Amino acid sequence: MEDWLDESIGVATRFVYYHFRAGEGKQIDPSLPSQILIQVVRWQYGISQARVDLAVSRLNAALDFLAGRWQTEYLVDDRLTAADIAAAALLSPLALIPMYRQEYAWLFDRIIQIHQVCGEPLPPGLKDEG
């Protein structure tokens, strides 16, 4: 489960997040160093529109899968595991993207819960909600 989360969801989330930050989400931090970093990451990962479209498709399929189990229970067994923590960490950047906040409100409720159980501060985009 953790490998799938990292290799599939993690990569797709990064592609979607950096694509957003280079466009609509530029206002999150419009500073020159931030924008240079975003462009370097996009270049290093080869983030193109076609690859972002594929990432969106993979991410939406993964979120549909997670919606069936993660809203009411843990991903593995009946307790918090590394899989839950990994999913919360990998998906938390989506909290800054309005479309994901609207379409997948359950996801961010779950991410908040996991951060609270772990006693960790909430990530950007969720700080005002805990």
Contacts in CASP RR format, 6 or more apart in sequence:
PFRMAT RR
TARGET T0000
AUTHOR 0000-0000-0000
METHOD contacts of the structure
MODEL  1
MEDWLDESIGVATRFVYYHFRAGEGKQIDPSLPSQILIQVVRWQYGISQA
RVDLAVSRLNAALDFLAGRWQTEYLVDDRLTAADIAAAALLSPLALIPMY
RQEYAWLFDRIIQIHQVCGEPLPPGLKDEG
1 75 0 8 1.000
1 76 0 8 1.000
1 83 0 8 1.000
2 82 0 8 1.000
2 83 0 8 1.000
2 86 0 8 1.000
5 83 0 8 1.000
5 86 0 8 1.000
5 87 0 8 1.000
5 90 0 8 1.000
6 86 0 8 1.000
6 90 0 8 1.000
8 58 0 8 1.000
8 62 0 8 1.000
9 58 0 8 1.000
9 59 0 8 1.000
9 62 0 8 1.000
9 87 0 8 1.000
9 90 0 8 1.000
9 91 0 8 1.000
10 90 0 8 1.000
10 91 0 8 1.000
11 55 0 8 1.000
12 55 0 8 1.000
12 56 0 8 1.000
12 58 0 8 1.000
12 59 0 8 1.000
12 62 0 8 1.000
13 55 0 8 1.000
13 59 0 8 1.000
13 90 0 8 1.000
13 91 0 8 1.000
13 93 0 8 1.000
13 94 0 8 1.000
14 41 0 8 1.000
14 45 0 8 1.000
14 93 0 8 1.000
15 45 0 8 1.000
15 47 0 8 1.000
15 51 0 8 1.000
15 52 0 8 1.000
15 55 0 8 1.000
16 52 0 8 1.000
16 55 0 8 1.000
16 56 0 8 1.000
16 59 0 8 1.000
16 94 0 8 1.000
16 97 0 8 1.000
17 93 0 8 1.000
17 94 0 8 1.000
17 96 0 8 1.000
17 97 0 8 1.000
18 38 0 8 1.000
18 41 0 8 1.000
18 42 0 8 1.000
18 45 0 8 1.000
18 47 0 8 1.000
19 42 0 8 1.000
19 47 0 8 1.000
19 49 0 8 1.000
19 52 0 8 1.000
19 55 0 8 1.000
20 96 0 8 1.000
20 97 0 8 1.000
21 28 0 8 1.000
21 29 0 8 1.000
21 38 0 8 1.000
22 35 0 8 1.000
22 38 0 8 1.000
22 39 0 8 1.000
22 42 0 8 1.000
25 96 0 8 1.000
25 97 0 8 1.000
26 35 0 8 1.000
28 96 0 8 1.000
29 35 0 8 1.000
41 47 0 8 1.000
63 104 0 8 1.000
63 107 0 8 1.000
66 75 0 8 1.000
66 87 0 8 1.000
66 107 0 8 1.000
67 104 0 8 1.000
67 106 0 8 1.000
67 107 0 8 1.000
69 75 0 8 1.000
70 84 0 8 1.000
70 87 0 8 1.000
70 107 0 8 1.000
70 110 0 8 1.000
71 106 0 8 1.000
71 110 0 8 1.000
74 80 0 8 1.000
74 81 0 8 1.000
74 83 0 8 1.000
74 84 0 8 1.000
75 81 0 8 1.000
75 83 0 8 1.000
75 84 0 8 1.000
75 87 0 8 1.000
76 83 0 8 1.000
76 84 0 8 1.000
80 114 0 8 1.000
80 117 0 8 1.000
80 118 0 8 1.000
84 114 0 8 1.000
85 114 0 8 1.000
85 118 0 8 1.000
88 110 0 8 1.000
88 111 0 8 1.000
88 114 0 8 1.000
88 115 0 8 1.000
91 107 0 8 1.000
91 111 0 8 1.000
92 111 0 8 1.000
92 123 0 8 1.000
92 126 0 8 1.000
93 123 0 8 1.000
94 100 0 8 1.000
94 101 0 8 1.000
94 104 0 8 1.000
94 107 0 8 1.000
95 101 0 8 1.000
95 108 0 8 1.000
95 111 0 8 1.000
95 123 0 8 1.000
95 124 0 8 1.000
95 125 0 8 1.000
95 126 0 8 1.000
96 124 0 8 1.000
96 125 0 8 1.000
100 107 0 8 1.000
101 108 0 8 1.000
108 126 0 8 1.000
108 129 0 8 1.000
111 123 0 8 1.000
111 126 0 8 1.000
112 122 0 8 1.000
112 126 0 8 1.000
112 129 0 8 1.000
112 130 0 8 1.000
115 121 0 8 1.000
115 122 0 8 1.000
115 123 0 8 1.000
115 126 0 8 1.000
116 130 0 8 1.000
121 127 0 8 1.000
122 129 0 8 1.000
122 130 0 8 1.000
END
